[in-house]
Amino acid sequence: MQINKDFTIQKVGALFVAVPVGETSKTFHGMVRLNETGAFLWKLMAEKDMTEEALVEALLGEYDVAREVAERDVHRVVEALQKNNILV
């Protein structure tokens, strides 16, 4: 899974906001709000193709979180991004 290159992410206060650019901005009318953890996962998927397991491992390496929580959170983020056609 990888983030569609037609999205950019910016920090706005304590949140991160992803917005469409280029051709995608013609069909995706909105923005994606992310917390710090969501932005961490987003940036990983923007850099290269990642599996859910690789994202879980990266999350465990960066944050002090239980594996079950990391797996659940990664799955939720990936599911939301897939639902909104942000992953390629």
Biopython code that builds the backbone (N, CA, C, O; Angstrom):
import numpy as np
from Bio.PDB.StructureBuilder import StructureBuilder

atoms = [
    (1, "MET", "N", (0.836, -1.170, 0.000)),
    (1, "MET", "CA", (0.000, 0.000, 0.000)),
    (1, "MET", "C", (0.882, 1.234, 0.000)),
    (1, "MET", "O", (1.901, 1.308, 0.686)),
    (2, "GLN", "N", (0.453, 2.190, -0.789)),
    (2, "GLN", "CA", (1.204, 3.438, -0.846)),
    (2, "GLN", "C", (0.224, 4.590, -1.031)),
    (2, "GLN", "O", (-0.815, 4.442, -1.673)),
    (3, "ILE", "N", (0.570, 5.738, -0.459)),
    (3, "ILE", "CA", (-0.269, 6.920, -0.574)),
    (3, "ILE", "C", (-0.223, 7.435, -2.005)),
    (3, "ILE", "O", (0.841, 7.507, -2.619)),
    (4, "ASN", "N", (-1.383, 7.790, -2.522)),
    (4, "ASN", "CA", (-1.487, 8.426, -3.828)),
    (4, "ASN", "C", (-0.623, 9.681, -3.820)),
    (4, "ASN", "O", (-0.722, 10.492, -2.899)),
    (5, "LYS", "N", (0.217, 9.851, -4.828)),
    (5, "LYS", "CA", (1.145, 10.988, -4.900)),
    (5, "LYS", "C", (0.430, 12.330, -5.053)),
    (5, "LYS", "O", (1.052, 13.384, -4.918)),
    (6, "ASP", "N", (-0.870, 12.295, -5.334)),
    (6, "ASP", "CA", (-1.646, 13.528, -5.489)),
    (6, "ASP", "C", (-2.182, 14.054, -4.166)),
    (6, "ASP", "O", (-3.164, 14.796, -4.148)),
    (7, "PHE", "N", (-1.554, 13.682, -3.069)),
    (7, "PHE", "CA", (-1.917, 14.212, -1.749)),
    (7, "PHE", "C", (-0.676, 14.783, -1.092)),
    (7, "PHE", "O", (0.430, 14.268, -1.259)),
    (8, "THR", "N", (-0.877, 15.840, -0.354)),
    (8, "THR", "CA", (0.205, 16.431, 0.422)),
    (8, "THR", "C", (-0.272, 16.587, 1.860)),
    (8, "THR", "O", (-1.469, 16.726, 2.113)),
    (9, "ILE", "N", (0.652, 16.564, 2.782)),
    (9, "ILE", "CA", (0.298, 16.643, 4.195)),
    (9, "ILE", "C", (1.004, 17.848, 4.819)),
    (9, "ILE", "O", (2.174, 18.114, 4.542)),
    (10, "GLN", "N", (0.277, 18.557, 5.653)),
    (10, "GLN", "CA", (0.802, 19.739, 6.341)),
    (10, "GLN", "C", (0.399, 19.692, 7.802)),
    (10, "GLN", "O", (-0.656, 19.156, 8.142)),
    (11, "LYS", "N", (1.236, 20.251, 8.670)),
    (11, "LYS", "CA", (0.895, 20.349, 10.077)),
    (11, "LYS", "C", (0.147, 21.657, 10.301)),
    (11, "LYS", "O", (0.596, 22.728, 9.892)),
    (12, "VAL", "N", (-1.007, 21.546, 10.963)),
    (12, "VAL", "CA", (-1.828, 22.708, 11.281)),
    (12, "VAL", "C", (-2.131, 22.634, 12.771)),
    (12, "VAL", "O", (-3.000, 21.872, 13.195)),
    (13, "GLY", "N", (-1.422, 23.419, 13.559)),
    (13, "GLY", "CA", (-1.568, 23.337, 15.009)),
    (13, "GLY", "C", (-1.068, 21.983, 15.484)),
    (13, "GLY", "O", (0.049, 21.572, 15.172)),
    (14, "ALA", "N", (-1.923, 21.289, 16.252)),
    (14, "ALA", "CA", (-1.560, 19.975, 16.773)),
    (14, "ALA", "C", (-1.934, 18.848, 15.818)),
    (14, "ALA", "O", (-1.548, 17.700, 16.040)),
    (15, "LEU", "N", (-2.677, 19.155, 14.766)),
    (15, "LEU", "CA", (-3.127, 18.147, 13.812)),
    (15, "LEU", "C", (-2.327, 18.219, 12.519)),
    (15, "LEU", "O", (-1.628, 19.194, 12.245)),
    (16, "PHE", "N", (-2.453, 17.176, 11.753)),
    (16, "PHE", "CA", (-1.904, 17.139, 10.412)),
    (16, "PHE", "C", (-3.085, 17.048, 9.454)),
    (16, "PHE", "O", (-4.076, 16.375, 9.738)),
    (17, "VAL", "N", (-2.972, 17.722, 8.329)),
    (17, "VAL", "CA", (-4.052, 17.742, 7.354)),
    (17, "VAL", "C", (-3.486, 17.321, 6.003)),
    (17, "VAL", "O", (-2.485, 17.868, 5.540)),
    (18, "ALA", "N", (-4.134, 16.349, 5.381)),
    (18, "ALA", "CA", (-3.755, 15.905, 4.047)),
    (18, "ALA", "C", (-4.794, 16.425, 3.066)),
    (18, "ALA", "O", (-5.995, 16.269, 3.284)),
    (19, "VAL", "N", (-4.330, 17.038, 1.994)),
    (19, "VAL", "CA", (-5.236, 17.589, 0.990)),
    (19, "VAL", "C", (-4.805, 17.105, -0.394)),
    (19, "VAL", "O", (-3.626, 16.846, -0.633)),
    (20, "PRO", "N", (-5.769, 16.987, -1.293)),
    (20, "PRO", "CA", (-5.447, 16.560, -2.649)),
    (20, "PRO", "C", (-4.841, 17.705, -3.455)),
    (20, "PRO", "O", (-5.156, 18.875, -3.234)),
    (21, "VAL", "N", (-3.981, 17.353, -4.377)),
    (21, "VAL", "CA", (-3.402, 18.307, -5.311)),
    (21, "VAL", "C", (-3.480, 17.693, -6.709)),
    (21, "VAL", "O", (-3.808, 16.515, -6.853)),
    (22, "GLY", "N", (-3.192, 18.458, -7.697)),
    (22, "GLY", "CA", (-3.174, 17.929, -9.057)),
    (22, "GLY", "C", (-4.535, 17.414, -9.498)),
    (22, "GLY", "O", (-5.573, 17.957, -9.120)),
    (23, "GLU", "N", (-4.514, 16.371, -10.292)),
    (23, "GLU", "CA", (-5.747, 15.802, -10.853)),
    (23, "GLU", "C", (-6.716, 15.325, -9.774)),
    (23, "GLU", "O", (-7.930, 15.440, -9.938)),
    (24, "THR", "N", (-6.196, 14.799, -8.690)),
    (24, "THR", "CA", (-7.050, 14.276, -7.630)),
    (24, "THR", "C", (-7.899, 15.366, -7.000)),
    (24, "THR", "O", (-8.991, 15.082, -6.507)),
    (25, "SER", "N", (-7.427, 16.603, -7.003)),
    (25, "SER", "CA", (-8.205, 17.699, -6.411)),
    (25, "SER", "C", (-9.494, 17.960, -7.174)),
    (25, "SER", "O", (-10.396, 18.616, -6.653)),
    (26, "LYS", "N", (-9.597, 17.458, -8.397)),
    (26, "LYS", "CA", (-10.822, 17.628, -9.186)),
    (26, "LYS", "C", (-11.924, 16.672, -8.752)),
    (26, "LYS", "O", (-13.103, 16.924, -9.005)),
    (27, "THR", "N", (-11.542, 15.569, -8.096)),
    (27, "THR", "CA", (-12.543, 14.573, -7.709)),
    (27, "THR", "C", (-12.656, 14.375, -6.200)),
    (27, "THR", "O", (-13.695, 13.928, -5.715)),
    (28, "PHE", "N", (-11.614, 14.697, -5.460)),
    (28, "PHE", "CA", (-11.630, 14.545, -4.007)),
    (28, "PHE", "C", (-11.768, 15.933, -3.403)),
    (28, "PHE", "O", (-10.818, 16.716, -3.401)),
    (29, "HIS", "N", (-12.946, 16.231, -2.895)),
    (29, "HIS", "CA", (-13.229, 17.565, -2.364)),
    (29, "HIS", "C", (-13.294, 17.502, -0.845)),
    (29, "HIS", "O", (-14.371, 17.361, -0.266)),
    (30, "GLY", "N", (-12.165, 17.604, -0.222)),
    (30, "GLY", "CA", (-12.127, 17.543, 1.227)),
    (30, "GLY", "C", (-10.700, 17.466, 1.707)),
    (30, "GLY", "O", (-9.757, 17.741, 0.965)),
    (31, "MET", "N", (-10.558, 17.087, 2.960)),
    (31, "MET", "CA", (-9.239, 16.918, 3.549)),
    (31, "MET", "C", (-9.291, 15.770, 4.535)),
    (31, "MET", "O", (-10.367, 15.357, 4.966)),
    (32, "VAL", "N", (-8.141, 15.265, 4.883)),
    (32, "VAL", "CA", (-8.024, 14.176, 5.838)),
    (32, "VAL", "C", (-7.291, 14.718, 7.053)),
    (32, "VAL", "O", (-6.166, 15.204, 6.940)),
    (33, "ARG", "N", (-7.926, 14.636, 8.214)),
    (33, "ARG", "CA", (-7.283, 15.079, 9.452)),
    (33, "ARG", "C", (-6.616, 13.878, 10.113)),
    (33, "ARG", "O", (-7.203, 12.801, 10.208)),
    (34, "LEU", "N", (-5.392, 14.078, 10.562)),
    (34, "LEU", "CA", (-4.618, 13.005, 11.184)),
    (34, "LEU", "C", (-3.991, 13.499, 12.484)),
    (34, "LEU", "O", (-3.597, 14.659, 12.608)),
    (35, "ASN", "N", (-3.911, 12.594, 13.438)),
    (35, "ASN", "CA", (-3.141, 12.917, 14.641)),
    (35, "ASN", "C", (-1.680, 12.570, 14.362)),
    (35, "ASN", "O", (-1.335, 12.189, 13.243)),
    (36, "GLU", "N", (-0.839, 12.698, 15.351)),
    (36, "GLU", "CA", (0.598, 12.456, 15.172)),
    (36, "GLU", "C", (0.885, 11.034, 14.685)),
    (36, "GLU", "O", (1.727, 10.828, 13.810)),
    (37, "THR", "N", (0.182, 10.062, 15.257)),
    (37, "THR", "CA", (0.394, 8.662, 14.867)),
    (37, "THR", "C", (-0.065, 8.426, 13.428)),
    (37, "THR", "O", (0.624, 7.766, 12.651)),
    (38, "GLY", "N", (-1.221, 8.963, 13.085)),
    (38, "GLY", "CA", (-1.719, 8.827, 11.718)),
    (38, "GLY", "C", (-0.776, 9.460, 10.715)),
    (38, "GLY", "O", (-0.551, 8.914, 9.635)),
    (39, "ALA", "N", (-0.223, 10.616, 11.071)),
    (39, "ALA", "CA", (0.727, 11.295, 10.191)),
    (39, "ALA", "C", (2.017, 10.480, 10.045)),
    (39, "ALA", "O", (2.608, 10.430, 8.966)),
    (40, "PHE", "N", (2.441, 9.851, 11.128)),
    (40, "PHE", "CA", (3.628, 8.989, 11.083)),
    (40, "PHE", "C", (3.414, 7.862, 10.070)),
    (40, "PHE", "O", (4.280, 7.593, 9.238)),
    (41, "LEU", "N", (2.251, 7.207, 10.147)),
    (41, "LEU", "CA", (1.940, 6.115, 9.219)),
    (41, "LEU", "C", (1.810, 6.637, 7.790)),
    (41, "LEU", "O", (2.293, 6.009, 6.848)),
    (42, "TRP", "N", (1.158, 7.786, 7.634)),
    (42, "TRP", "CA", (0.982, 8.407, 6.317)),
    (42, "TRP", "C", (2.345, 8.637, 5.661)),
    (42, "TRP", "O", (2.554, 8.287, 4.500)),
    (43, "LYS", "N", (3.260, 9.226, 6.416)),
    (43, "LYS", "CA", (4.582, 9.546, 5.862)),
    (43, "LYS", "C", (5.324, 8.287, 5.425)),
    (43, "LYS", "O", (6.018, 8.298, 4.408)),
    (44, "LEU", "N", (5.185, 7.212, 6.180)),
    (44, "LEU", "CA", (5.814, 5.950, 5.782)),
    (44, "LEU", "C", (5.240, 5.455, 4.461)),
    (44, "LEU", "O", (5.980, 5.039, 3.570)),
    (45, "MET", "N", (3.917, 5.503, 4.342)),
    (45, "MET", "CA", (3.273, 5.017, 3.120)),
    (45, "MET", "C", (3.487, 5.967, 1.953)),
    (45, "MET", "O", (3.383, 5.549, 0.800)),
    (46, "ALA", "N", (3.780, 7.224, 2.218)),
    (46, "ALA", "CA", (4.073, 8.173, 1.145)),
    (46, "ALA", "C", (5.461, 7.916, 0.564)),
    (46, "ALA", "O", (5.709, 8.186, -0.611)),
    (47, "GLU", "N", (6.358, 7.396, 1.390)),
    (47, "GLU", "CA", (7.732, 7.148, 0.955)),
    (47, "GLU", "C", (7.883, 5.882, 0.130)),
    (47, "GLU", "O", (8.630, 5.849, -0.848)),
    (48, "LYS", "N", (7.151, 4.816, 0.541)),
    (48, "LYS", "CA", (7.289, 3.548, -0.179)),
    (48, "LYS", "C", (6.094, 2.649, 0.085)),
    (48, "LYS", "O", (5.283, 2.912, 0.973)),
    (49, "ASP", "N", (6.001, 1.597, -0.692)),
    (49, "ASP", "CA", (4.938, 0.607, -0.559)),
    (49, "ASP", "C", (5.132, -0.140, 0.760)),
    (49, "ASP", "O", (6.206, -0.684, 1.019)),
    (50, "MET", "N", (4.094, -0.163, 1.587)),
    (50, "MET", "CA", (4.190, -0.775, 2.918)),
    (50, "MET", "C", (3.063, -1.794, 3.105)),
    (50, "MET", "O", (1.968, -1.627, 2.568)),
    (51, "THR", "N", (3.340, -2.831, 3.860)),
    (51, "THR", "CA", (2.299, -3.766, 4.273)),
    (51, "THR", "C", (1.786, -3.336, 5.636)),
    (51, "THR", "O", (2.432, -2.547, 6.326)),
    (52, "GLU", "N", (0.626, -3.850, 6.025)),
    (52, "GLU", "CA", (0.106, -3.541, 7.358)),
    (52, "GLU", "C", (1.083, -4.009, 8.425)),
    (52, "GLU", "O", (1.293, -3.315, 9.419)),
    (53, "GLU", "N", (1.683, -5.184, 8.228)),
    (53, "GLU", "CA", (2.621, -5.704, 9.214)),
    (53, "GLU", "C", (3.843, -4.802, 9.352)),
    (53, "GLU", "O", (4.316, -4.563, 10.463)),
    (54, "ALA", "N", (4.354, -4.303, 8.235)),
    (54, "ALA", "CA", (5.508, -3.395, 8.283)),
    (54, "ALA", "C", (5.136, -2.101, 9.004)),
    (54, "ALA", "O", (5.953, -1.542, 9.735)),
    (55, "LEU", "N", (3.916, -1.627, 8.802)),
    (55, "LEU", "CA", (3.459, -0.418, 9.500)),
    (55, "LEU", "C", (3.341, -0.664, 11.002)),
    (55, "LEU", "O", (3.692, 0.196, 11.811)),
    (56, "VAL", "N", (2.848, -1.839, 11.363)),
    (56, "VAL", "CA", (2.744, -2.193, 12.784)),
    (56, "VAL", "C", (4.138, -2.207, 13.406)),
    (56, "VAL", "O", (4.339, -1.646, 14.484)),
    (57, "GLU", "N", (5.089, -2.833, 12.745)),
    (57, "GLU", "CA", (6.458, -2.911, 13.266)),
    (57, "GLU", "C", (7.072, -1.516, 13.412)),
    (57, "GLU", "O", (7.756, -1.231, 14.395)),
    (58, "ALA", "N", (6.824, -0.658, 12.436)),
    (58, "ALA", "CA", (7.343, 0.712, 12.507)),
    (58, "ALA", "C", (6.716, 1.469, 13.670)),
    (58, "ALA", "O", (7.396, 2.215, 14.373)),
    (59, "LEU", "N", (5.426, 1.276, 13.866)),
    (59, "LEU", "CA", (4.718, 1.931, 14.972)),
    (59, "LEU", "C", (5.262, 1.456, 16.310)),
    (59, "LEU", "O", (5.457, 2.256, 17.225)),
    (60, "LEU", "N", (5.508, 0.151, 16.426)),
    (60, "LEU", "CA", (6.063, -0.407, 17.661)),
    (60, "LEU", "C", (7.475, 0.123, 17.926)),
    (60, "LEU", "O", (7.872, 0.300, 19.078)),
    (61, "GLY", "N", (8.216, 0.371, 16.868)),
    (61, "GLY", "CA", (9.563, 0.889, 17.023)),
    (61, "GLY", "C", (9.599, 2.366, 17.399)),
    (61, "GLY", "O", (10.576, 2.838, 17.979)),
    (62, "GLU", "N", (8.547, 3.085, 17.072)),
    (62, "GLU", "CA", (8.514, 4.532, 17.306)),
    (62, "GLU", "C", (7.792, 4.911, 18.598)),
    (62, "GLU", "O", (8.163, 5.881, 19.259)),
    (63, "TYR", "N", (6.767, 4.147, 18.953)),
    (63, "TYR", "CA", (5.923, 4.487, 20.099)),
    (63, "TYR", "C", (5.887, 3.337, 21.107)),
    (63, "TYR", "O", (6.068, 2.174, 20.747)),
    (64, "ASP", "N", (5.657, 3.671, 22.340)),
    (64, "ASP", "CA", (5.497, 2.675, 23.400)),
    (64, "ASP", "C", (4.023, 2.273, 23.436)),
    (64, "ASP", "O", (3.213, 2.884, 24.133)),
    (65, "VAL", "N", (3.698, 1.245, 22.678)),
    (65, "VAL", "CA", (2.307, 0.827, 22.528)),
    (65, "VAL", "C", (2.266, -0.702, 22.437)),
    (65, "VAL", "O", (3.194, -1.328, 21.925)),
    (66, "ALA", "N", (1.193, -1.281, 22.932)),
    (66, "ALA", "CA", (1.027, -2.733, 22.857)),
    (66, "ALA", "C", (0.778, -3.156, 21.408)),
    (66, "ALA", "O", (0.164, -2.417, 20.638)),
    (67, "ARG", "N", (1.251, -4.335, 21.046)),
    (67, "ARG", "CA", (1.078, -4.823, 19.676)),
    (67, "ARG", "C", (-0.383, -4.823, 19.248)),
    (67, "ARG", "O", (-0.700, -4.430, 18.125)),
    (68, "GLU", "N", (-1.277, -5.261, 20.134)),
    (68, "GLU", "CA", (-2.702, -5.322, 19.773)),
    (68, "GLU", "C", (-3.240, -3.933, 19.430)),
    (68, "GLU", "O", (-4.026, -3.780, 18.496)),
    (69, "VAL", "N", (-2.819, -2.937, 20.181)),
    (69, "VAL", "CA", (-3.256, -1.554, 19.929)),
    (69, "VAL", "C", (-2.675, -1.068, 18.602)),
    (69, "VAL", "O", (-3.376, -0.443, 17.807)),
    (70, "ALA", "N", (-1.404, -1.354, 18.367)),
    (70, "ALA", "CA", (-0.763, -0.951, 17.118)),
    (70, "ALA", "C", (-1.447, -1.605, 15.919)),
    (70, "ALA", "O", (-1.694, -0.948, 14.907)),
    (71, "GLU", "N", (-1.751, -2.889, 16.032)),
    (71, "GLU", "CA", (-2.422, -3.596, 14.934)),
    (71, "GLU", "C", (-3.794, -3.005, 14.658)),
    (71, "GLU", "O", (-4.167, -2.801, 13.503)),
    (72, "ARG", "N", (-4.543, -2.732, 15.714)),
    (72, "ARG", "CA", (-5.883, -2.156, 15.559)),
    (72, "ARG", "C", (-5.796, -0.766, 14.931)),
    (72, "ARG", "O", (-6.544, -0.451, 14.005)),
    (73, "ASP", "N", (-4.888, 0.060, 15.433)),
    (73, "ASP", "CA", (-4.769, 1.424, 14.918)),
    (73, "ASP", "C", (-4.317, 1.450, 13.464)),
    (73, "ASP", "O", (-4.860, 2.210, 12.662)),
    (74, "VAL", "N", (-3.339, 0.638, 13.119)),
    (74, "VAL", "CA", (-2.874, 0.575, 11.738)),
    (74, "VAL", "C", (-4.011, 0.124, 10.836)),
    (74, "VAL", "O", (-4.221, 0.702, 9.770)),
    (75, "HIS", "N", (-4.744, -0.897, 11.248)),
    (75, "HIS", "CA", (-5.841, -1.386, 10.425)),
    (75, "HIS", "C", (-6.898, -0.303, 10.210)),
    (75, "HIS", "O", (-7.417, -0.157, 9.103)),
    (76, "ARG", "N", (-7.214, 0.441, 11.236)),
    (76, "ARG", "CA", (-8.206, 1.522, 11.112)),
    (76, "ARG", "C", (-7.750, 2.597, 10.133)),
    (76, "ARG", "O", (-8.532, 3.065, 9.306)),
    (77, "VAL", "N", (-6.492, 2.982, 10.229)),
    (77, "VAL", "CA", (-5.969, 4.006, 9.326)),
    (77, "VAL", "C", (-5.991, 3.498, 7.889)),
    (77, "VAL", "O", (-6.461, 4.193, 6.988)),
    (78, "VAL", "N", (-5.489, 2.299, 7.678)),
    (78, "VAL", "CA", (-5.445, 1.719, 6.328)),
    (78, "VAL", "C", (-6.860, 1.574, 5.767)),
    (78, "VAL", "O", (-7.101, 1.901, 4.604)),
    (79, "GLU", "N", (-7.776, 1.097, 6.565)),
    (79, "GLU", "CA", (-9.163, 0.929, 6.135)),
    (79, "GLU", "C", (-9.775, 2.268, 5.709)),
    (79, "GLU", "O", (-10.444, 2.341, 4.678)),
    (80, "ALA", "N", (-9.550, 3.315, 6.488)),
    (80, "ALA", "CA", (-10.089, 4.634, 6.164)),
    (80, "ALA", "C", (-9.469, 5.181, 4.882)),
    (80, "ALA", "O", (-10.168, 5.777, 4.063)),
    (81, "LEU", "N", (-8.183, 4.987, 4.703)),
    (81, "LEU", "CA", (-7.518, 5.468, 3.494)),
    (81, "LEU", "C", (-7.986, 4.699, 2.259)),
    (81, "LEU", "O", (-8.167, 5.282, 1.190)),
    (82, "GLN", "N", (-8.180, 3.390, 2.411)),
    (82, "GLN", "CA", (-8.688, 2.590, 1.295)),
    (82, "GLN", "C", (-10.101, 3.011, 0.929)),
    (82, "GLN", "O", (-10.430, 3.145, -0.250)),
    (83, "LYS", "N", (-10.927, 3.219, 1.932)),
    (83, "LYS", "CA", (-12.323, 3.611, 1.711)),
    (83, "LYS", "C", (-12.408, 4.910, 0.918)),
    (83, "LYS", "O", (-13.327, 5.089, 0.118)),
    (84, "ASN", "N", (-11.462, 5.810, 1.132)),
    (84, "ASN", "CA", (-11.465, 7.097, 0.457)),
    (84, "ASN", "C", (-10.563, 7.143, -0.782)),
    (84, "ASN", "O", (-10.274, 8.215, -1.312)),
    (85, "ASN", "N", (-10.125, 5.969, -1.232)),
    (85, "ASN", "CA", (-9.313, 5.839, -2.450)),
    (85, "ASN", "C", (-8.032, 6.678, -2.402)),
    (85, "ASN", "O", (-7.639, 7.286, -3.398)),
    (86, "ILE", "N", (-7.392, 6.701, -1.236)),
    (86, "ILE", "CA", (-6.157, 7.452, -1.071)),
    (86, "ILE", "C", (-4.940, 6.552, -1.258)),
    (86, "ILE", "O", (-3.837, 7.040, -1.503)),
    (87, "LEU", "N", (-5.133, 5.261, -1.145)),
    (87, "LEU", "CA", (-4.034, 4.320, -1.337)),
    (87, "LEU", "C", (-4.024, 3.795, -2.756)),
    (87, "LEU", "O", (-5.071, 3.620, -3.381)),
    (88, "VAL", "N", (-2.827, 3.547, -3.254)),
    (88, "VAL", "CA", (-2.678, 2.946, -4.588)),
    (88, "VAL", "C", (-1.913, 1.651, -4.471)),
    (88, "VAL", "O", (-1.675, 0.981, -5.476)),
]
sb = StructureBuilder()
sb.init_structure("model")
sb.init_model(0)
sb.init_chain("A")
sb.init_seg("    ")
for serial, (resi, resn, name, xyz) in enumerate(atoms, 1):
    if name == "N":
        sb.init_residue(resn, " ", resi, " ")
    sb.init_atom(name, np.array(xyz, "f"), 0.0, 1.0, " ", f" {name:<3s}", serial, name[0])
structure = sb.get_structure()
